[in-house]
Amino acid sequence: MAADDIGQLADALSRTHVGDGELSYQGRGLKLDNAESVAGLVTEIAQYQGLRALRLEGNTIGVEAAQAIAKALEDKDQLQKCHWSDMFTGRLRAEIPTALRSLGSAITSAGARLSELDLSDNAFGPDGVKGIEQLLMSPSCHSLKVLRLNNCGMGIGGGKILAEALTECHRRSSALGAPLSLRVFIAGRNRLENEGASALAKAFKLLGSLEELHVPQNGINHPGIRALASAMQHNPHLRVLNLNDNTFTKRGALAMAQALRHLKNIQVINFGDCLVRTEGAMALSAVLREGLPILKELNLSFGEITEPAALLLAQAVLNKPQMEKVDLNGNCLGEEGCEALREAMEVMDKADMLASLSDDEGEPDDEDDDDDNETDEDDNETFEDEEKENLDEEEEHSKENGVNCNGNSPSSKLQSPVRK
């Protein structure tokens, strides 16, 4: 056998692995428009006995191709994990729900029991959520543990549809004696805003099973934050709470501090770029002193926190033996405040856990303080009144949908899958 042939064979073998029940076409950049273009993949699925995981991410799949794949999945009752992120690049908005319904219907027909569903980076909007609504309510998702919908453009409308589907799934599964116990929920960059976050908060409160919640960069301010804080109190096993790049202000921060008192298993708190501000940081430092015994990471960067609150936070992590990282970068400590914080951490022999302070904003001026008071005034305003004030703007956002259209022209030639 020629050296070139040996090299090609070795390369093919390196991309083909048998075991673990996984069939992968991940990242091939395939443009699968019709049944003919997907024939090889369909054959692989049909012939794969004991298929438990299917990776289709990083390709682009049309309606006819999705229907052909779905046909091959109709007898795959052992399927547990669907890694289907970024698989509709360049597709029309109207195509995506139809494709998703076909795939979801095949899973339910097969009687599969999913543990993980990943549809991140598909930008399908509220209509896309409708495309998976029936799947999420079906027995196939009664066993769901991980749901990843990051960067899907769901909007407020999609958030509400998703919340209703999860609630109905919990109702149906509870009636059968095995309630839905979702552990990981990831939905960053979805423009959920207050209404979408509040709707999901009601579902999370009902579930009570979350271990990780990631909803960064969703345009949520204190009404939605307070709703999520209330829901988290009913999820005592929560280990990771990531609300990065939303807007707490005082009311949201105080509500979240109260919620953390109930979360003894929390290990990672990411409230970076959330405008926690000084009063919120002080409330959080009190919680740190009193509880959170196994906390490992605390991110309060870019939150308009001043030196006194930062020093209180430093003192509060002193009794946390598992603490690994404290991020207070981008706050309002000033040069002397940064030095005082570094010295305080060094005295406690915790200097290595303090993140860089290179982006500190400097000490706040009086105008900043005035802005803070103005933003947080009228604490007696009811939650319902706040939501009503934002309703028009939120309804406008719920109409906005995104579709991946990056202009790529991936090859339509089907390549050999990776089998594990």
C-alpha positions as CSV (number, residue, x, y, z in Angstrom):
1,M,0.0,0.0,0.0
2,A,1.4,3.4,-1.0
3,A,2.3,5.9,1.7
4,D,-0.3,8.3,0.6
5,D,-3.0,5.6,0.8
6,I,-1.9,4.7,4.3
7,G,-2.1,8.3,5.3
8,Q,-5.6,8.7,3.9
9,L,-6.7,5.5,5.7
10,A,-5.2,6.7,9.0
11,D,-6.9,10.0,8.6
12,A,-10.3,8.3,8.0
13,L,-9.9,6.1,11.0
14,S,-9.0,9.0,13.2
15,R,-12.3,10.6,12.3
16,T,-14.4,7.4,12.8
17,H,-14.8,6.1,16.3
18,V,-17.0,3.4,17.5
19,G,-18.5,3.3,21.0
20,D,-20.6,5.4,23.4
21,G,-23.5,5.4,21.0
22,E,-22.6,8.7,19.4
23,L,-22.8,9.6,15.7
24,S,-21.3,12.9,14.9
25,Y,-21.4,15.2,11.8
26,Q,-20.2,18.2,14.0
27,G,-18.7,21.2,12.3
28,R,-18.7,19.8,8.7
29,G,-20.2,22.9,7.2
30,L,-22.6,20.7,5.1
31,K,-25.4,22.3,3.1
32,L,-28.2,19.8,3.3
33,D,-31.2,20.9,1.3
34,N,-33.0,17.8,0.2
35,A,-33.3,14.0,0.7
36,E,-30.6,13.3,-1.8
37,S,-28.0,15.5,-0.1
38,V,-28.6,13.8,3.2
39,A,-28.8,10.2,1.9
40,G,-25.5,9.1,3.4
41,L,-26.3,10.5,6.8
42,V,-29.7,8.9,6.8
43,T,-28.1,5.5,6.0
44,E,-25.7,5.9,8.8
45,I,-28.4,6.7,11.3
46,A,-30.6,3.8,10.1
47,Q,-27.7,1.4,10.4
48,Y,-26.5,2.6,13.8
49,Q,-27.7,0.2,16.4
50,G,-28.0,1.7,19.9
51,L,-27.8,5.3,18.8
52,R,-27.8,7.5,22.0
53,A,-26.3,10.8,20.8
54,L,-26.6,12.6,17.4
55,R,-24.4,15.6,16.6
56,L,-25.6,17.8,13.7
57,E,-24.2,21.1,14.9
58,G,-22.3,23.3,12.5
59,N,-24.2,22.3,9.4
60,T,-27.3,23.8,7.6
61,I,-30.4,21.7,7.2
62,G,-33.4,22.4,5.1
63,V,-37.0,21.2,5.6
64,E,-36.8,18.2,3.2
65,A,-33.4,17.1,4.6
66,A,-34.8,17.4,8.2
67,Q,-37.8,15.2,7.2
68,A,-35.5,12.6,5.8
69,I,-33.4,12.6,8.9
70,A,-36.5,12.4,11.0
71,K,-37.7,9.3,9.1
72,A,-34.4,7.5,10.1
73,L,-34.9,8.5,13.7
74,E,-38.4,7.0,14.1
75,D,-37.1,3.7,15.5
76,K,-34.2,5.1,17.6
77,D,-35.8,4.6,21.0
78,Q,-32.4,4.8,22.8
79,L,-31.6,8.3,21.6
80,Q,-30.8,10.5,24.7
81,K,-28.8,13.5,23.5
82,C,-29.5,15.8,20.5
83,H,-26.6,18.2,19.9
84,W,-28.3,20.4,17.3
85,S,-26.9,23.9,17.7
86,D,-26.1,26.1,14.7
87,M,-27.8,24.0,12.1
88,F,-30.0,26.5,10.3
89,T,-27.6,29.0,9.0
90,G,-29.0,30.9,6.1
91,R,-32.4,29.2,6.3
92,L,-35.6,31.2,5.9
93,R,-37.5,31.9,9.1
94,A,-40.5,29.9,7.9
95,E,-38.4,26.7,7.3
96,I,-37.0,26.3,10.8
97,P,-40.2,25.5,12.8
98,T,-41.3,22.9,10.1
99,A,-37.9,21.2,10.3
100,L,-37.9,21.2,14.1
101,R,-41.4,19.8,14.2
102,S,-40.4,16.9,11.9
103,L,-37.4,16.0,14.1
104,G,-39.3,16.4,17.3
105,S,-42.2,14.2,16.0
106,A,-39.8,11.5,15.1
107,I,-38.3,11.5,18.6
108,T,-41.7,11.2,20.2
109,S,-42.8,8.5,17.7
110,A,-39.7,6.5,18.6
111,G,-40.5,6.7,22.3
112,A,-37.0,8.0,23.0
113,R,-36.3,9.6,26.4
114,L,-34.0,12.6,26.0
115,S,-31.6,13.8,28.7
116,E,-30.1,16.7,26.7
117,L,-31.4,19.0,24.0
118,D,-29.1,21.7,22.6
119,L,-30.5,24.1,20.0
120,S,-28.2,27.0,20.7
121,D,-27.1,29.5,18.1
122,N,-30.0,28.9,15.8
123,A,-31.7,32.4,16.1
124,F,-35.1,31.0,15.3
125,G,-37.2,33.5,17.4
126,P,-40.6,32.7,19.0
127,D,-41.7,30.7,16.0
128,G,-38.7,28.3,16.5
129,V,-39.9,27.8,20.1
130,K,-43.3,26.8,18.7
131,G,-41.4,24.3,16.6
132,I,-40.2,22.4,19.7
133,E,-43.2,23.1,21.9
134,Q,-44.9,19.7,21.3
135,L,-41.6,17.9,21.8
136,L,-41.0,19.7,25.1
137,M,-44.4,18.7,26.4
138,S,-44.1,15.1,25.3
139,P,-43.0,12.0,27.3
140,S,-39.7,12.2,25.4
141,C,-38.8,15.3,27.5
142,H,-40.1,14.1,30.8
143,S,-36.6,12.9,31.5
144,L,-34.8,16.1,30.2
145,K,-31.9,17.2,32.4
146,V,-30.1,19.7,30.2
147,L,-31.8,22.3,27.9
148,R,-29.5,24.7,25.9
149,L,-31.1,27.5,24.0
150,N,-28.4,30.1,24.0
151,N,-28.5,32.8,21.4
152,C,-31.8,31.8,19.8
153,G,-33.6,35.2,19.6
154,M,-36.6,33.9,21.5
155,G,-37.7,37.3,22.7
156,I,-40.5,37.8,25.3
157,G,-43.0,35.8,23.3
158,G,-40.6,32.8,22.9
159,G,-39.8,32.9,26.6
160,K,-43.5,32.7,27.5
161,I,-44.1,29.8,25.1
162,L,-41.1,28.0,26.5
163,A,-42.3,28.6,30.1
164,E,-45.7,27.2,29.3
165,A,-44.2,24.1,27.6
166,L,-42.0,23.4,30.6
167,T,-44.9,23.9,33.0
168,E,-47.1,21.5,31.0
169,C,-44.3,19.0,30.8
170,H,-44.0,19.1,34.6
171,R,-47.7,18.6,35.0
172,R,-47.9,15.6,32.7
173,S,-44.8,14.0,34.0
174,S,-45.9,14.5,37.6
175,A,-49.2,12.8,36.8
176,L,-47.1,9.8,35.8
177,G,-45.2,9.8,39.1
178,A,-41.9,11.1,37.7
179,P,-41.9,14.9,37.6
180,L,-39.6,16.7,35.2
181,S,-36.4,17.6,37.0
182,L,-34.5,19.9,34.7
183,R,-31.0,20.5,36.1
184,V,-29.3,22.8,33.6
185,F,-31.0,25.7,31.7
186,I,-29.0,27.9,29.4
187,A,-30.6,30.8,27.5
188,G,-28.2,33.7,27.1
189,R,-28.7,36.4,24.5
190,N,-32.4,35.9,23.9
191,R,-33.9,39.3,24.7
192,L,-36.2,37.7,27.3
193,E,-36.5,41.0,29.2
194,N,-38.8,41.3,32.2
195,E,-41.8,39.5,30.9
196,G,-40.0,36.5,29.4
197,A,-37.8,36.2,32.5
198,S,-40.8,36.4,34.8
199,A,-42.7,33.8,32.9
200,L,-39.7,31.4,33.1
201,A,-39.3,32.2,36.8
202,K,-42.7,30.8,37.4
203,A,-41.7,27.5,35.7
204,F,-38.4,27.4,37.6
205,K,-40.2,27.8,40.9
206,L,-42.5,24.9,40.0
207,L,-39.6,22.6,38.9
208,G,-37.4,23.3,42.0
209,S,-34.7,21.1,40.4
210,L,-32.2,23.5,38.8
211,E,-28.5,23.1,39.5
212,E,-27.3,25.6,36.8
213,L,-29.1,28.7,35.5
214,H,-27.5,30.8,32.7
215,V,-29.5,33.7,31.4
216,P,-26.8,36.4,30.7
217,Q,-27.4,39.4,28.4
218,N,-31.2,39.3,28.2
219,G,-32.2,42.9,28.9
220,I,-33.6,41.9,32.3
221,N,-33.9,44.7,34.9
222,H,-35.1,44.6,38.5
223,P,-38.7,43.4,38.0
224,G,-37.4,40.3,36.1
225,I,-34.5,39.9,38.5
226,R,-36.7,39.9,41.5
227,A,-39.0,37.3,39.9
228,L,-35.9,35.1,39.2
229,A,-34.7,35.7,42.8
230,S,-38.0,34.5,44.1
231,A,-37.8,31.3,42.0
232,M,-34.2,30.5,43.0
233,Q,-35.3,30.2,46.6
234,H,-37.3,27.1,45.5
235,N,-34.2,25.6,43.8
236,P,-32.0,24.6,46.8
237,H,-29.6,22.5,44.7
238,L,-28.5,25.4,42.6
239,R,-24.7,25.4,42.1
240,V,-24.2,28.0,39.3
241,L,-26.1,31.2,38.9
242,N,-25.1,33.3,35.8
243,L,-27.0,36.5,35.2
244,N,-24.1,38.5,33.7
245,D,-24.9,41.6,31.7
246,N,-28.5,42.2,33.0
247,T,-29.4,45.2,35.2
248,F,-30.0,44.6,38.9
249,T,-29.8,48.1,40.5
250,K,-30.6,48.3,44.2
251,R,-34.0,46.5,44.2
252,G,-32.8,43.6,42.1
253,A,-29.5,43.2,44.0
254,L,-31.3,43.2,47.4
255,A,-33.8,40.6,46.2
256,M,-31.0,38.4,44.9
257,A,-29.1,38.7,48.1
258,Q,-32.1,37.5,50.0
259,A,-32.5,34.5,47.6
260,L,-28.8,33.5,48.1
261,R,-29.5,33.0,51.8
262,H,-31.5,29.9,50.7
263,L,-28.8,28.5,48.4
264,K,-26.3,26.5,50.5
265,N,-25.0,24.6,47.5
266,I,-24.0,27.6,45.3
267,Q,-20.5,27.4,43.9
268,V,-20.4,30.0,41.1
269,I,-22.1,33.5,41.2
270,N,-21.8,35.6,38.1
271,F,-23.4,39.0,38.5
272,G,-20.8,40.8,36.4
273,D,-21.9,43.9,34.5
274,C,-25.2,43.9,36.4
275,L,-25.1,47.3,38.1
276,V,-25.2,45.7,41.6
277,R,-23.9,49.0,43.0
278,T,-22.6,49.7,46.4
279,E,-25.7,48.9,48.4
280,G,-26.3,45.7,46.6
281,A,-22.6,44.7,47.1
282,M,-22.9,45.3,50.8
283,A,-26.0,43.2,51.0
284,L,-24.2,40.4,49.2
285,S,-21.2,40.7,51.5
286,A,-23.5,40.1,54.5
287,V,-24.8,36.9,52.8
288,L,-21.2,35.8,52.2
289,R,-20.3,36.3,55.8
290,E,-23.3,34.3,57.0
291,G,-23.5,31.5,54.5
292,L,-22.5,30.1,51.0
293,P,-20.0,27.7,52.6
294,I,-18.8,26.1,49.3
295,L,-18.6,29.2,47.1
296,K,-15.8,29.0,44.6
297,E,-16.2,32.0,42.2
298,L,-17.8,35.4,42.7
299,N,-18.0,37.9,39.7
300,L,-19.2,41.4,40.6
301,S,-17.2,43.2,37.9
302,F,-18.4,46.4,36.3
303,G,-21.1,47.0,38.8
304,E,-20.4,50.5,40.0
305,I,-19.2,49.2,43.4
306,T,-17.2,51.6,45.5
307,E,-14.2,50.9,47.8
308,P,-16.1,50.4,51.2
309,A,-18.3,47.7,49.7
310,A,-15.4,46.1,47.9
311,L,-13.4,45.8,51.2
312,L,-16.5,44.3,52.9
313,L,-16.6,41.7,50.1
314,A,-12.9,40.9,50.6
315,Q,-13.5,40.4,54.3
316,A,-16.5,38.2,53.6
317,V,-14.6,35.6,51.5
318,L,-12.0,35.1,54.3
319,N,-13.9,32.1,55.7
320,K,-14.5,30.4,52.3
321,P,-12.0,27.5,52.1
322,Q,-13.0,26.6,48.5
323,M,-12.9,30.1,47.2
324,E,-10.9,30.4,44.0
325,K,-11.7,33.7,42.3
326,V,-13.1,37.1,43.2
327,D,-13.6,39.5,40.2
328,L,-14.2,43.1,41.1
329,N,-12.6,44.6,38.0
330,G,-14.3,47.6,36.3
331,N,-15.9,49.0,39.4
332,C,-15.4,52.5,41.1
333,L,-12.6,51.9,43.6
334,G,-10.2,54.5,42.4
335,E,-6.4,54.1,42.6
336,E,-6.2,54.1,46.3
337,G,-9.2,51.8,46.6
338,C,-7.6,49.3,44.3
339,E,-4.4,49.3,46.3
340,A,-6.4,49.0,49.6
341,L,-8.3,46.0,48.2
342,R,-5.1,44.3,47.0
343,E,-3.5,44.9,50.4
344,A,-6.6,43.5,52.2
345,M,-6.5,40.3,50.1
346,E,-2.7,39.9,50.7
347,V,-3.1,40.3,54.5
348,M,-5.7,37.5,54.4
349,D,-3.3,35.4,52.2
350,K,-5.9,35.5,49.4
351,A,-4.1,37.7,46.9
352,D,-4.0,35.0,44.3
353,M,-7.7,34.7,44.0
354,L,-8.3,38.4,43.2
355,A,-8.8,39.1,39.5
356,S,-7.2,42.0,37.7
357,L,-8.3,45.5,38.6
358,S,-6.9,47.0,35.4
359,D,-10.3,48.4,34.1
360,D,-11.3,50.2,37.3
361,E,-13.6,53.1,36.5
362,G,-12.1,55.4,39.3
363,E,-13.9,56.9,42.2
364,P,-17.5,58.0,41.4
365,D,-18.4,61.7,41.3
366,D,-21.5,63.2,42.8
367,E,-23.5,63.0,39.6
368,D,-23.1,59.2,39.6
369,D,-24.5,59.1,43.1
370,D,-27.5,61.2,42.0
371,D,-28.1,58.9,39.1
372,D,-28.1,55.9,41.4
373,N,-30.7,57.5,43.7
374,E,-32.9,58.5,40.8
375,T,-32.8,55.0,39.3
376,D,-33.8,53.4,42.5
377,E,-36.3,55.8,43.9
378,D,-39.9,54.9,44.8
379,D,-39.2,51.4,46.2
380,N,-42.9,51.1,47.1
381,E,-43.8,50.8,43.4
382,T,-45.4,47.4,42.9
383,F,-44.0,44.7,40.7
384,E,-47.2,44.8,38.5
385,D,-47.0,48.5,38.0
386,E,-43.3,48.3,36.9
387,E,-44.2,45.6,34.4
388,K,-47.1,47.6,33.0
389,E,-44.9,50.6,32.4
390,N,-42.5,48.5,30.3
391,L,-45.2,46.5,28.5
392,D,-45.3,48.5,25.2
393,E,-41.6,48.4,24.8
394,E,-41.5,44.6,25.6
395,E,-44.3,43.8,23.2
396,E,-42.3,45.6,20.5
397,H,-39.2,43.5,21.2
398,S,-41.2,40.3,21.2
399,K,-41.8,40.8,17.5
400,E,-38.1,40.9,16.6
401,N,-36.6,37.6,15.4
402,G,-33.2,36.7,14.1
403,V,-32.1,34.2,11.5
404,N,-28.5,33.1,11.0
405,C,-27.5,34.5,7.6
406,N,-23.7,34.8,7.7
407,G,-23.2,34.3,4.0
408,N,-21.3,31.1,4.3
409,S,-21.5,28.7,1.4
410,P,-20.7,25.3,2.9
411,S,-20.1,22.3,0.7
412,S,-23.1,20.1,0.0
413,K,-20.9,17.0,-0.3
414,L,-21.7,14.7,2.6
415,Q,-18.6,13.6,4.5
416,S,-18.0,10.6,6.7
417,P,-19.4,11.0,10.2
418,V,-17.5,10.6,13.4
419,R,-18.7,7.6,15.4
420,K,-18.0,7.2,19.1
